[in-house]
Amino acid sequence: MKKKINKSSQGNIKDNNFEVSLNKFRDEIDKTDCQILELLQKRMLIINQVGELKSLHQQKFFIRSNREADMIKNLIVKMQDNQKKLSLPELPIEAIIDIWRKIISSANIAEQEVKIAIYNPSKINDYRLLINQYYQHSFVSGDFTKSSKALKMLDKQEYQIAVFNLLEKRDDDIWWLEITKYSYLKIFTKIPFYQFSNQQKIELIAVADKECEASQADYSYLVIKNSELDQKMITKLLKKNNIKARFIDNSQSHKANNFLIEIEGFYLNDSSPIIDLIDFIAPTGKKTTGKKTTTELFIIGHSPVPIKI
């Protein structure tokens, strides 16, 4: 006679095997989490030493957006390499960016106090949300309705970063013209660090008192003031100099044109293509309504090219 198997007992055996296997996996996850935590704490020890070194050399602003951007891009390449060579699972690129942005911003705030002046005359809540995602909630921030006031806070060193919406157009307060009054204040990054395929209505840029530094791939921000040339003519000159560009904003003053242009690549005021542009656009001063005004070109900063998702 065949021995009858109790279905209830069989179910208990399966349940027990499931729990044993599940707990084993959970133990492995917990062990891995502890290893990650220990490595992050060791990383912070190194960050503290870096902060001491920067203080010793009297650096004003510790954040290095070019280094941060390259670090994240290299990690994404490393993840994809691990997937191919070691058959490890792929991680969402957005997750890698978000995780390492938090790790990096924790290091930023450990190195020095950071206060952010947000130019937000329209009181858009998403600005603060994006900034908190990029940095941290623990970064002190304040809203400003005048761009000149936000930049003045940097000038007085009461704030370390000012944030503006690259795409916000206001005739009564043109922030990118205000920046040209401060030769040492430069755009240094875009927020967020990833760009979705659909068009974004908010592209925040951060400004600080810092030196210009190149990353693997950059945008440069060119301001042309008091030009007799229109956008079509300037576009032709940019193409002639093999410069790929996107016109962000424009305004008029004293019957002259002002432009904010995002150009692909890392350019400085003394870069050959920019000097060539100056020769074409501003060879001499011009007279407007009896007053002599001179066409001027400024590189007001750079940002690492965001990662497209």
Secondary structure as UniProt FT lines:
FT   HELIX           7..56
FT   TURN            57..58
FT   HELIX           65..86
FT   HELIX           93..111
FT   STRAND          115..119
FT   TURN            121..122
FT   HELIX           125..134
FT   TURN            137..138
FT   STRAND          140..144
FT   HELIX           147..155
FT   TURN            156..157
FT   STRAND          161..165
FT   TURN            166..167
FT   HELIX           175..179
FT   TURN            180..181
FT   TURN            183..184
FT   STRAND          185..191
FT   STRAND          194..195
FT   STRAND          204..209
FT   STRAND          218..227
FT   HELIX           231..240
FT   TURN            241..242
FT   STRAND          245..253
FT   TURN            254..255
FT   STRAND          256..264
FT   TURN            269..270
FT   HELIX           272..281
FT   STRAND          286..288
FT   TURN            289..290
FT   STRAND          291..293
FT   STRAND          296..304
FT   STRAND          307..308
//
